[in-house]
Amino acid sequence: MALLGEEAVVRYEPTGAEVQTLVLSASGWLLQWRSDGRWRELSDAQHESEVDGSQQPLEDEWVRWSGTFDRQAKGGARWDGVATWWLLYGELPEDSTPIVVLADGQRPAVLQVGKVWACEWVSIAQPATLHLAGEQITFPFTEPFYRRDLG
């Protein structure tokens, strides 16, 4: 498991399944991989509630790994030229290594927990291109149309 400076935490569920957690510090999100081949994403607030016992994870939060070219994106939603966090993540197809290239040429580190990968960085909003399993997809990370001044 490549962590490159992020925190990995291992715990066991009451069922005996091992859970590995990848903490993505810039965004405040976490990815978890369970030893039975399931994974999920959760916020740091939800994770803290689960750790202190005030909330229990639901079984339907866990997604069975399918090995498909599944990918998702989140962002800090700052469109005013101020740097904020950006996050790409998804399932890791067999024998594939994700590479993320930003419009400015930077290549942020790609992290992995189980068969799930994540790439987070802090920058101004800019397109990011994911290269994975012979596919290439660009996430524009631009201001949504509904937020633009139409005047």
DSSP file (Angstrom, degrees, kcal/mol; ACC not computed):
  #  RESIDUE AA STRUCTURE BP1 BP2  ACC     N-H-->O    O-->H-N    N-H-->O    O-->H-N    TCO  KAPPA ALPHA  PHI   PSI    X-CA   Y-CA   Z-CA
    1    1 A M              0   0    0      0, 0.0     2,-0.6     0, 0.0   112,-0.1   0.000 360.0 360.0 360.0 121.2    0.0    0.0    0.0
    2    2 A A        +     0   0    0      1,-0.2   110,-2.1     2,-0.1     0, 0.0  -0.801 360.0 162.3 -90.9 121.6    1.6    3.3   -1.1
    3    3 A L    >   -     0   0    0     -2,-0.6     3,-1.5   108,-0.2    -1,-0.2   0.709  22.8-160.3-114.1 -27.0    0.7    6.1    1.3
    4    4 A L  T 3  S-     0   0    0      1,-0.3     3,-0.1   106,-0.0   105,-0.1   0.886  78.7 -33.2  46.7  54.7    3.2    8.8    0.6
    5    5 A G  T 3  S+     0   0    0      1,-0.3    -1,-0.3     0, 0.0     2,-0.2   0.355 110.3 117.1  90.6  -6.6    2.9   10.7    3.9
    6    6 A E    <   -     0   0    0     -3,-1.5     2,-0.4     1,-0.1    -1,-0.3  -0.496  68.9-102.8 -90.0 167.0   -0.8   10.1    4.5
    7    7 A E  E     -A   23   0A   0     16,-0.6    16,-2.2    -2,-0.2     2,-0.5  -0.742  28.2-165.1 -94.8 131.6   -2.1    8.2    7.5
    8    8 A A  E     -A   22   0A   0     -2,-0.4     2,-0.4    14,-0.2    14,-0.2  -0.973   7.3-171.3-114.3 131.1   -3.3    4.6    7.3
    9    9 A V  E     -A   21   0A   0     12,-1.7    12,-2.6    -2,-0.5     2,-0.4  -0.970   6.1-158.8-122.9 134.1   -5.3    3.1   10.1
   10   10 A V  E     +A   20   0A   0     -2,-0.4     2,-0.3    10,-0.2    10,-0.2  -0.950  21.2 157.2-114.5 133.2   -6.2   -0.5   10.5
   11   11 A R  E     -A   19   0A   0      8,-2.3     8,-3.4    -2,-0.4     2,-0.4  -0.900  33.2-121.1-142.1 171.9   -9.1   -1.7   12.7
   12   12 A Y  E     -A   18   0A   0     -2,-0.3     6,-0.2     6,-0.2     5,-0.1  -0.961  17.5-137.2-121.8 136.7  -11.4   -4.6   12.9
   13   13 A E    >   -     0   0    0      4,-2.6     3,-2.4    -2,-0.4     6,-0.0  -0.429  35.5-102.2 -81.1 163.2  -15.2   -4.7   12.7
   14   14 A P  T 3  S+     0   0    0      0, 0.0    -1,-0.1     0, 0.0    -2,-0.0   0.794 124.1  61.8 -55.4 -27.3  -17.3   -6.8   15.0
   15   15 A T  T 3  S-     0   0    0      2,-0.1     3,-0.1     1,-0.1    -3,-0.0   0.612 120.4-110.7 -73.8 -10.8  -17.7   -9.2   12.1
   16   16 A G  S <  S+     0   0    0     -3,-2.4     2,-0.2     1,-0.3    -1,-0.1   0.335  70.9 142.3  96.7  -6.5  -13.9   -9.7   12.1
   17   17 A A        -     0   0    0     -5,-0.1    -4,-2.6     1,-0.1    -1,-0.3  -0.489  51.3-125.7 -70.6 134.7  -13.3   -8.0    8.8
   18   18 A E  E     -A   12   0A   0     -6,-0.2    17,-2.7    -2,-0.2     2,-0.5  -0.636  23.0-159.3 -78.5 136.9  -10.2   -5.9    8.7
   19   19 A V  E     -AB  11  34A   0     -8,-3.4    -8,-2.3    -2,-0.3     2,-0.4  -0.981   3.9-163.8-121.8 122.5  -10.7   -2.2    7.7
   20   20 A Q  E     -AB  10  33A   0     13,-3.0    13,-2.6    -2,-0.5     2,-0.5  -0.884  10.2-157.3-102.9 135.8   -7.9   -0.1    6.3
   21   21 A T  E     -AB   9  32A   0    -12,-2.6   -12,-1.7    -2,-0.4     2,-0.6  -0.954   9.0-159.6-119.7 129.8   -8.4    3.7    6.3
   22   22 A L  E     -AB   8  31A   0      9,-3.2     9,-2.0    -2,-0.5     2,-0.6  -0.942  14.9-151.0-105.1 117.7   -6.7    6.2    4.1
   23   23 A V  E     -AB   7  30A   0    -16,-2.2     2,-0.9    -2,-0.6   -16,-0.6  -0.799   3.2-159.2 -93.2 120.5   -6.9    9.7    5.6
   24   24 A L  E  >> - B   0  29A   0      5,-2.5     4,-2.1    -2,-0.6     5,-0.8  -0.825  10.2-171.7-101.5  96.4   -6.9   12.5    2.9
   25   25 A S  T  45S+     0   0    0     -2,-0.9    -1,-0.2     1,-0.2     5,-0.0   0.781  74.1  54.2 -68.9 -32.6   -5.8   15.4    5.0
   26   26 A A  T  45S+     0   0    0      1,-0.2    -1,-0.2    60,-0.1    59,-0.2   0.906 120.6  30.6 -69.2 -39.8   -6.2   18.3    2.6
   27   27 A S  T  45S-     0   0    0     -3,-0.3    -2,-0.2     2,-0.2    -1,-0.2   0.695  99.4-126.7 -92.8 -21.3   -9.9   17.5    1.7
   28   28 A G  T  <5 +     0   0    0     -4,-2.1    16,-1.9     1,-0.3     2,-0.2   0.642  68.0 125.8  80.6  14.4  -11.0   16.0    5.1
   29   29 A W  E   < -BC  24  43A   0     -5,-0.8    -5,-2.5    14,-0.2     2,-0.3  -0.682  43.8-155.6-102.6 159.7  -12.3   12.8    3.3
   30   30 A L  E     -BC  23  42A   0     12,-2.7    12,-2.2    -2,-0.2     2,-0.4  -0.971   4.8-153.4-132.2 148.1  -11.4    9.2    4.1
   31   31 A L  E     -BC  22  41A   0     -9,-2.0    -9,-3.2    -2,-0.3     2,-0.4  -0.974  14.4-162.1-117.3 137.7  -11.4    6.1    2.0
   32   32 A Q  E     -BC  21  40A   0      8,-2.7     8,-1.8    -2,-0.4     2,-0.4  -0.966   7.1-163.2-123.7 140.0  -11.8    2.7    3.7
   33   33 A W  E     -BC  20  39A   0    -13,-2.6   -13,-3.0    -2,-0.4     2,-0.4  -0.980  10.6-154.0-118.9 128.8  -11.1   -0.8    2.3
   34   34 A R  E >>  -BC  19  38A   0      4,-3.3     3,-2.2    -2,-0.4     4,-0.6  -0.817  24.4-121.3-105.5 144.5  -12.5   -3.8    4.0
   35   35 A S  T 34 S+     0   0    0    -17,-2.7   -16,-0.1    -2,-0.4    -1,-0.1   0.610 108.6  66.9 -62.1 -12.5  -10.9   -7.2    3.8
   36   36 A D  T 34 S-     0   0    0    -18,-0.2    -1,-0.3     2,-0.1   -19,-0.0   0.294 124.4 -96.1 -90.8  11.2  -14.0   -8.7    2.3
   37   37 A G  T <4 S+     0   0    0     -3,-2.2    28,-2.9     1,-0.3     2,-0.3   0.714  86.2 121.1  87.3  21.3  -13.5   -6.6   -0.9
   38   38 A R  E  <  -CD  34  64A   0     -4,-0.6    -4,-3.3    26,-0.2    -1,-0.3  -0.840  35.7-176.7-114.8 155.5  -15.8   -3.7   -0.1
   39   39 A W  E     -CD  33  63A   0     24,-2.3    24,-3.4    -2,-0.3     2,-0.3  -0.945   4.9-177.3-145.0 165.0  -14.9    0.0    0.2
   40   40 A R  E     -C   32   0A   0     -8,-1.8    -8,-2.7    -2,-0.3     2,-0.3  -0.981  20.5-129.8-156.8 163.7  -16.5    3.3    1.0
   41   41 A E  E     +C   31   0A   0     -2,-0.3     2,-0.3    20,-0.3   -10,-0.2  -0.893  30.5 169.6-112.8 148.5  -15.9    7.0    1.3
   42   42 A L  E     -C   30   0A   0    -12,-2.2   -12,-2.7    -2,-0.3     2,-0.1  -0.991  31.9-109.4-156.2 156.5  -16.7    9.1    4.3
   43   43 A S  E  >  -C   29   0A   0     -2,-0.3     4,-2.2   -14,-0.2   -14,-0.2  -0.382  33.5-113.0 -80.3 162.4  -16.1   12.6    5.7
   44   44 A D  H  > S+     0   0    0    -16,-1.9     4,-2.5     1,-0.2     5,-0.2   0.853 118.0  56.4 -64.7 -32.7  -13.9   13.2    8.7
   45   45 A A  H  > S+     0   0    0      2,-0.2     4,-2.0   -17,-0.2    -1,-0.2   0.919 108.4  45.9 -64.7 -43.4  -17.0   14.2   10.7
   46   46 A Q  H  > S+     0   0    0      2,-0.2     4,-2.0     1,-0.2    -2,-0.2   0.918 112.5  51.5 -64.6 -42.0  -18.7   10.9   10.0
   47   47 A H  H  X S+     0   0    0     -4,-2.2     4,-2.6     1,-0.2    -2,-0.2   0.920 108.9  50.0 -61.0 -44.5  -15.5    9.0   10.9
   48   48 A E  H  X S+     0   0    0     -4,-2.5     4,-2.4     1,-0.2     6,-0.2   0.893 109.5  51.8 -61.1 -40.0  -15.2   10.9   14.2
   49   49 A S  H  <>S+     0   0    0     -4,-2.0     6,-1.5     1,-0.2     5,-1.3   0.863 111.3  47.4 -64.7 -35.7  -18.8   10.0   15.1
   50   50 A E  H ><5S+     0   0    0     -4,-2.0     3,-0.6     4,-0.2    -2,-0.2   0.896 111.3  50.4 -71.6 -39.9  -18.1    6.4   14.3
   51   51 A V  H 3<5S+     0   0    0     -4,-2.6    -2,-0.2     1,-0.2    -1,-0.2   0.898 112.0  46.6 -65.2 -40.8  -14.9    6.3   16.4
   52   52 A D  T 3<5S-     0   0    0     -4,-2.4    -1,-0.2    -5,-0.2    -2,-0.2   0.512 115.0-117.5 -82.3  -2.2  -16.6    7.9   19.4
   53   53 A G  T < 5S+     0   0    0     -3,-0.6    -3,-0.2    -4,-0.4    -4,-0.1   0.466  84.2 115.3  86.8   1.5  -19.6    5.5   19.1
   54   54 A S  S   <S+     0   0    0     -5,-1.3     2,-0.3    -6,-0.2    -4,-0.2   0.612  81.6  31.4 -80.8  -9.9  -22.3    8.0   18.4
   55   55 A Q        -     0   0    0     -6,-1.5    -2,-0.3    -8,-0.1    -1,-0.1  -0.996  68.5-152.0-144.8 143.5  -22.8    6.6   14.9
   56   56 A Q        -     0   0    0     -2,-0.3     2,-0.1    -3,-0.1    -6,-0.1  -0.946  29.2-111.6-114.4 137.2  -22.5    3.1   13.4
   57   57 A P        -     0   0    0      0, 0.0     2,-0.3     0, 0.0     3,-0.0  -0.408  30.7-127.9 -66.3 141.6  -21.7    2.6    9.7
   58   58 A L    >   -     0   0    0      1,-0.1     3,-1.7    -2,-0.1     4,-0.4  -0.660  11.7-127.3 -88.2 146.0  -24.5    1.1    7.7
   59   59 A E  G >  S+     0   0    0     -2,-0.3     3,-1.5     1,-0.3    -1,-0.1   0.841 107.7  62.3 -62.2 -32.8  -23.8   -2.0    5.6
   60   60 A D  G 3  S+     0   0    0      1,-0.3    -1,-0.3     3,-0.0    -2,-0.0   0.537  88.3  71.9 -75.7  -2.6  -25.2   -0.4    2.5
   61   61 A E  G <  S+     0   0    0     -3,-1.7     2,-0.4     2,-0.0   -20,-0.3   0.710  83.4  84.8 -75.7 -20.7  -22.5    2.3    2.7
   62   62 A W    <   -     0   0    0     -3,-1.5     2,-0.4    -4,-0.4   -22,-0.2  -0.704  68.6-156.3 -88.4 129.6  -20.0   -0.3    1.6
   63   63 A V  E     -D   39   0A   0    -24,-3.4   -24,-2.3    -2,-0.4     2,-0.3  -0.884  19.6-120.3-106.9 132.4  -19.6   -0.9   -2.1
   64   64 A R  E     -D   38   0A   0     -2,-0.4   -26,-0.2   -26,-0.2     2,-0.2  -0.558  34.3-111.6 -70.9 130.8  -18.3   -4.2   -3.5
   65   65 A W        +     0   0    0    -28,-2.9    -1,-0.1    -2,-0.3    51,-0.0  -0.443  36.6 179.5 -62.9 130.0  -15.2   -3.6   -5.6
   66   66 A S        -     0   0    0     -2,-0.2    -1,-0.2     2,-0.1     3,-0.1   0.582  36.4-126.3-109.9 -15.9  -16.0   -4.4   -9.2
   67   67 A G        +     0   0    0      1,-0.2    27,-0.3    48,-0.1     2,-0.1   0.612  63.1 137.3  78.9  11.1  -12.7   -3.7  -10.9
   68   68 A T  S    S-     0   0    0     25,-0.1     2,-2.1     1,-0.1    -1,-0.2  -0.339  74.2 -94.7 -86.3 171.3  -14.3   -1.3  -13.3
   69   69 A F        +     0   0    0     -3,-0.1     2,-0.4    23,-0.1    -1,-0.1  -0.390  66.5 159.9 -81.9  59.7  -13.0    2.1  -14.4
   70   70 A D        +     0   0    0     -2,-2.1    21,-0.9    21,-0.1     2,-0.3  -0.716   9.2 166.5 -87.6 131.0  -15.0    3.8  -11.7
   71   71 A R  E     -E   90   0B   0     -2,-0.4     2,-0.3    19,-0.2    19,-0.3  -0.995  14.3-172.3-147.5 151.3  -13.9    7.3  -10.8
   72   72 A Q  E     -E   89   0B   0     17,-3.2    17,-2.1    -2,-0.3     2,-0.3  -0.919   7.6-151.8-139.7 162.5  -15.3   10.3   -8.8
   73   73 A A  E     +E   88   0B   0     -2,-0.3     2,-0.3    15,-0.2    15,-0.2  -0.990  11.4 176.3-140.4 147.0  -14.3   13.9   -8.2
   74   74 A K  E     -E   87   0B   0     13,-2.5    13,-2.7    -2,-0.3     2,-0.3  -0.964   8.7-172.0-141.3 157.1  -14.8   16.4   -5.4
   75   75 A G  E     -E   86   0B   0     -2,-0.3    11,-0.2    11,-0.2    10,-0.0  -0.986  38.1-117.1-150.2 161.9  -13.5   19.9   -4.9
   76   76 A G        -     0   0    0      9,-2.7    10,-0.1    -2,-0.3    -1,-0.0   0.536  49.7-132.6 -75.7  -7.5  -13.3   22.7   -2.4
   77   77 A A        +     0   0    0      8,-0.3     2,-0.6     1,-0.2     9,-0.1   0.864  50.4 149.6  60.3  44.0  -15.4   24.9   -4.8
   78   78 A R        +     0   0    0      7,-0.2    47,-0.4     4,-0.1     3,-0.2  -0.949  13.3 169.1-104.5 120.3  -13.3   28.1   -4.8
   79   79 A W        +     0   0    0     -2,-0.6    64,-0.1     1,-0.1    -1,-0.1   0.271  56.1  86.4-112.5   9.1  -13.6   29.9   -8.1
   80   80 A D  S    S-     0   0    0      2,-0.1    -1,-0.1     3,-0.0     3,-0.1   0.120 111.9 -91.8-101.6  21.1  -12.0   33.2   -7.2
   81   81 A G  S    S+     0   0    0      1,-0.3     2,-0.4    -3,-0.2    43,-0.1   0.522  86.5 130.6  84.2   5.1   -8.4   32.2   -7.8
   82   82 A V        -     0   0    0     41,-0.1    -1,-0.3     1,-0.0    43,-0.2  -0.771  63.6-111.3 -92.8 135.9   -7.8   31.1   -4.2
   83   83 A A        +     0   0    0     -2,-0.4    41,-0.3    41,-0.1     2,-0.3  -0.400  48.0 158.4 -66.0 139.4   -6.1   27.7   -3.8
   84   84 A T  E     - F   0 123B   0     39,-2.5    39,-2.3    -6,-0.1     2,-0.2  -0.859  41.9 -72.4-147.5-179.3   -8.3   25.0   -2.3
   85   85 A W  E     - F   0 122B   0     -2,-0.3    -9,-2.7    37,-0.2     2,-0.3  -0.524  37.7-173.2 -86.9 150.4   -8.4   21.2   -2.2
   86   86 A W  E     -EF  75 121B   0     35,-2.2    35,-1.9   -11,-0.2     2,-0.4  -0.981   4.6-166.4-137.8 147.4   -9.4   18.9   -5.1
   87   87 A L  E     -EF  74 120B   0    -13,-2.7   -13,-2.5    -2,-0.3     2,-0.4  -0.991  12.6-179.0-144.6 129.5   -9.8   15.1   -5.0
   88   88 A L  E     +EF  73 119B   0     31,-2.6    31,-2.8    -2,-0.4     2,-0.3  -0.967  23.4 151.9-118.7 142.4  -10.1   12.3   -7.6
   89   89 A Y  E     +EF  72 118B   0    -17,-2.1   -17,-3.2    -2,-0.4     2,-0.3  -0.985   1.2 127.5-161.3 165.5  -10.6    8.7   -6.5
   90   90 A G  E     -EF  71 117B   0     27,-1.9    27,-2.6    -2,-0.3   -19,-0.2  -0.987  55.1 -35.5 168.2-170.1  -12.1    5.4   -7.5
   91   91 A E  E     - F   0 116B   0    -21,-0.9    25,-0.2    -2,-0.3   -21,-0.1  -0.478  50.1-129.9 -77.8 147.1  -11.6    1.7   -8.0
   92   92 A L        -     0   0    0     23,-2.8     3,-0.1    -2,-0.2   -23,-0.1  -0.861  20.2-140.9-100.4 108.0   -8.3    0.4   -9.2
   93   93 A P    >   -     0   0    0      0, 0.0     3,-1.3     0, 0.0    40,-0.1  -0.296  41.9 -77.1 -62.8 154.2   -8.7   -2.0  -12.1
   94   94 A E  T 3  S+     0   0    0    -27,-0.3     3,-0.1     1,-0.3    21,-0.0  -0.202 113.1   2.0 -51.9 138.5   -6.3   -5.0  -12.0
   95   95 A D  T 3  S+     0   0    0      1,-0.2     2,-0.4    -3,-0.1    -1,-0.3   0.787 101.8 126.9  54.5  36.2   -2.7   -4.2  -13.1
   96   96 A S    <   -     0   0    0     -3,-1.3    -1,-0.2    37,-0.1    36,-0.1  -0.946  44.3-159.7-124.1 145.6   -3.4   -0.5  -13.6
   97   97 A T        -     0   0    0     -2,-0.4     2,-0.1    -3,-0.1    36,-0.1  -0.973  19.9-137.0-122.9 115.8   -1.6    2.5  -12.1
   98   98 A P        -     0   0    0      0, 0.0     2,-0.4     0, 0.0    34,-0.2  -0.441  17.7-169.2 -71.7 143.3   -3.5    5.8  -12.1
   99   99 A I  E     -H  131   0C   0     32,-2.0    32,-2.9    -2,-0.1     2,-0.5  -1.000   3.9-161.5-130.8 131.7   -1.6    9.0  -13.2
  100  100 A V  E     -H  130   0C   0      8,-0.4     2,-0.5    -2,-0.4    30,-0.2  -0.962   5.8-172.5-115.6 128.9   -3.1   12.4  -12.7
  101  101 A V  E     -H  129   0C   0     28,-2.5    28,-3.0    -2,-0.5     6,-0.2  -0.983  12.7-146.4-123.1 123.3   -1.8   15.4  -14.6
  102  102 A L  E >   -H  128   0C   0      4,-3.0     3,-2.2    -2,-0.5    26,-0.2  -0.433  30.0-107.0 -82.5 161.8   -3.0   18.9  -13.8
  103  103 A A  T 3  S+     0   0    0     24,-2.0    25,-0.1     1,-0.3    -1,-0.1   0.804 121.1  57.0 -58.7 -30.3   -3.3   21.6  -16.5
  104  104 A D  T 3  S-     0   0    0     23,-0.2    -1,-0.3     2,-0.1    -2,-0.0   0.397 123.1-105.0 -84.3   5.4   -0.2   23.3  -15.1
  105  105 A G  S <  S+     0   0    0     -3,-2.2    -2,-0.1     1,-0.3    -1,-0.0   0.269  74.6 138.1  94.1 -11.0    1.8   20.1  -15.6
  106  106 A Q        -     0   0    0     -5,-0.1    -4,-3.0     1,-0.1    -1,-0.3  -0.349  41.7-152.4 -67.5 150.0    2.0   19.0  -12.0
  107  107 A R        -     0   0    0     -6,-0.2    -6,-0.2    -8,-0.0     3,-0.1  -0.834  13.9-154.0-123.6  90.9    1.5   15.3  -11.2
  108  108 A P        -     0   0    0      0, 0.0    -8,-0.4     0, 0.0    13,-0.1  -0.247  32.0 -89.4 -63.5 153.4    0.1   15.0   -7.7
  109  109 A A        -     0   0    0     11,-0.2     2,-0.5  -105,-0.1    11,-0.5  -0.324  34.3-140.0 -63.4 141.7    0.8   11.8   -5.8
  110  110 A V        -     0   0    0      9,-0.1     2,-0.2   -12,-0.1     9,-0.2  -0.928  19.6-161.0-105.0 127.8   -1.6    8.9   -6.2
  111  111 A L  E     -G  118   0B   0      7,-3.6     7,-2.4    -2,-0.5     2,-0.4  -0.694   2.0-157.0-107.6 159.0   -2.4    7.0   -3.0
  112  112 A Q  E     +G  117   0B   0   -110,-2.1     2,-0.4    -2,-0.2     5,-0.2  -0.997  16.9 178.9-140.8 141.8   -3.9    3.6   -2.6
  113  113 A V  E >  S-G  116   0B   0      3,-2.6     3,-1.8    -2,-0.4     2,-0.2  -0.962  74.0 -41.0-136.8 123.2   -5.7    1.6    0.1
  114  114 A G  T 3  S-     0   0    0     -2,-0.4   -75,-0.1     1,-0.2   -81,-0.0  -0.426 124.1 -27.2  57.6-126.3   -6.8   -1.9   -0.8
  115  115 A K  T 3  S+     0   0    0     -2,-0.2   -23,-2.8    -3,-0.1     2,-0.4  -0.135 120.3  94.5-110.9  35.5   -8.0   -1.7   -4.4
  116  116 A V  E <   -FG  91 113B   0     -3,-1.8    -3,-2.6   -25,-0.2     2,-0.3  -0.976  56.2-160.6-126.5 140.0   -9.1    1.9   -4.2
  117  117 A W  E     -FG  90 112B   0    -27,-2.6   -27,-1.9    -2,-0.4     2,-0.3  -0.817   6.3-173.3-119.0 159.1   -6.9    4.9   -5.3
  118  118 A A  E     -FG  89 111B   0     -7,-2.4    -7,-3.6    -2,-0.3     2,-0.4  -0.992   9.4-169.6-149.8 148.8   -7.1    8.6   -4.5
  119  119 A C  E     +F   88   0B   0    -31,-2.8   -31,-2.6    -2,-0.3     2,-0.3  -0.956  14.9 173.0-139.6 118.6   -5.3   11.7   -5.6
  120  120 A E  E     +F   87   0B   0    -11,-0.5     2,-0.3    -2,-0.4   -33,-0.2  -0.947   2.5 162.8-127.4 151.2   -5.7   15.0   -3.8
  121  121 A W  E     -F   86   0B   0    -35,-1.9   -35,-2.2    -2,-0.3     2,-0.5  -0.961  33.0-122.2-155.0 167.0   -3.9   18.3   -4.2
  122  122 A V  E     +F   85   0B   0     -2,-0.3     2,-0.3   -37,-0.2   -37,-0.2  -0.983  54.3 113.9-119.5 123.6   -4.3   22.0   -3.3
  123  123 A S  E     -F   84   0B   0    -39,-2.3   -39,-2.5    -2,-0.5     2,-0.1  -0.957  68.0 -70.7-166.0 176.5   -4.3   24.5   -6.1
  124  124 A I  S    S-     0   0    0     -2,-0.3   -41,-0.1   -41,-0.3     2,-0.1  -0.413  75.9 -72.4 -70.8 162.4   -6.5   27.0   -7.9
  125  125 A A  S    S+     0   0    0    -47,-0.4    -1,-0.1   -43,-0.2    16,-0.1  -0.389  74.6 145.5 -60.6 127.8   -9.3   25.5  -10.0
  126  126 A Q        -     0   0    0     -2,-0.1    13,-0.1    -3,-0.1    16,-0.0  -0.974  52.1 -84.7-159.4 154.1   -7.8   23.9  -13.1
  127  127 A P        -     0   0    0      0, 0.0   -24,-2.0     0, 0.0     2,-0.4  -0.280  37.8-159.2 -62.5 149.2   -8.5   20.8  -15.3
  128  128 A A  E     -HI 102 139C   0     11,-2.3    11,-3.3   -26,-0.2     2,-0.5  -1.000   3.5-150.8-131.2 132.1   -7.1   17.5  -14.2
  129  129 A T  E     -HI 101 138C   0    -28,-3.0   -28,-2.5    -2,-0.4     2,-0.5  -0.908   6.5-154.5-108.9 126.8   -6.6   14.6  -16.5
  130  130 A L  E     -HI 100 137C   0      7,-3.1     7,-2.1    -2,-0.5     2,-0.5  -0.858   4.1-165.3 -99.9 128.7   -6.7   11.0  -15.2
  131  131 A H  E     +HI  99 136C   0    -32,-2.9   -32,-2.0    -2,-0.5     2,-0.3  -0.971  28.2 147.5-111.9 116.4   -4.9    8.3  -17.1
  132  132 A L  E >   - I   0 135C   0      3,-2.1     3,-2.1    -2,-0.5    -2,-0.1  -0.960  60.8  -8.0-156.1 131.2   -6.0    4.8  -16.0
  133  133 A A  T 3  S-     0   0    0     -2,-0.3     3,-0.1     1,-0.3   -37,-0.1   0.849 126.9 -52.8  53.4  41.3   -6.5    1.4  -17.6
  134  134 A G  T 3  S+     0   0    0      1,-0.3    -1,-0.3     0, 0.0     2,-0.3   0.506 117.9 110.5  76.5   3.1   -5.7    2.7  -21.0
  135  135 A E  E <   -I  132   0C   0     -3,-2.1    -3,-2.1     2,-0.0     2,-0.4  -0.734  50.8-158.4-108.2 158.0   -8.4    5.4  -20.7
  136  136 A Q  E     +I  131   0C   0     -2,-0.3     2,-0.4    -5,-0.2    -5,-0.2  -0.990  13.7 172.6-137.4 128.1   -8.0    9.2  -20.4
  137  137 A I  E     -I  130   0C   0     -7,-2.1    -7,-3.1    -2,-0.4     2,-0.5  -1.000  19.3-146.2-137.8 137.5  -10.6   11.5  -18.9
  138  138 A T  E     -I  129   0C   0     -2,-0.4    -9,-0.2    -9,-0.2    -2,-0.0  -0.895   2.6-156.1-106.5 128.2  -10.4   15.2  -18.1
  139  139 A F  E     -I  128   0C   0    -11,-3.3   -11,-2.3    -2,-0.5   -13,-0.1  -0.906   9.4-154.8 -97.2 116.9  -12.2   16.7  -15.1
  140  140 A P        -     0   0    0      0, 0.0    -1,-0.1     0, 0.0     3,-0.1   0.812   5.6-164.6 -68.4 -30.7  -12.6   20.4  -15.9
  141  141 A F        +     0   0    0      1,-0.2     2,-0.3   -14,-0.1    -2,-0.1   0.914  38.8 143.3  42.1  52.3  -12.9   21.7  -12.3
  142  142 A T        -     0   0    0    -17,-0.1    -1,-0.2     1,-0.1     3,-0.1  -0.774  62.2 -76.5-114.9 163.5  -14.3   24.9  -13.6
  143  143 A E        -     0   0    0     -2,-0.3     5,-0.1   -64,-0.1    -1,-0.1  -0.354  56.3-109.0 -60.6 130.2  -17.0   27.2  -12.1
  144  144 A P    >>  -     0   0    0      0, 0.0     3,-1.7     0, 0.0     4,-0.6  -0.278  23.1-118.7 -60.7 147.3  -20.4   25.7  -12.7
  145  145 A F  G >4 S+     0   0    0      1,-0.3     3,-1.4     2,-0.2    -2,-0.1   0.867 111.7  60.6 -55.1 -41.3  -22.5   27.5  -15.3
  146  146 A Y  G 34 S+     0   0    0      1,-0.3    -1,-0.3     3,-0.0     4,-0.1   0.697 104.2  51.3 -64.3 -17.0  -25.2   28.3  -12.7
  147  147 A R  G <4 S+     0   0    0     -3,-1.7    -1,-0.3     2,-0.1    -2,-0.2   0.586  88.6 101.8 -94.2 -11.3  -22.7   30.3  -10.6
  148  148 A R  S << S-     0   0    0     -3,-1.4     2,-0.5    -4,-0.6    -3,-0.0  -0.407  84.2-103.4 -77.5 149.6  -21.4   32.5  -13.4
  149  149 A D        -     0   0    0      1,-0.2    -1,-0.1    -2,-0.1    -2,-0.1  -0.598  32.3-172.5 -71.3 118.3  -22.4   36.1  -13.8
  150  150 A L              0   0    0     -2,-0.5    -1,-0.2     1,-0.2    -2,-0.0   0.438 360.0 360.0 -92.2  -0.2  -25.0   36.1  -16.6
  151  151 A G              0   0    0      0, 0.0    -1,-0.2     0, 0.0    -2,-0.1   0.464 360.0 360.0 -79.3 360.0  -25.2   39.9  -16.8
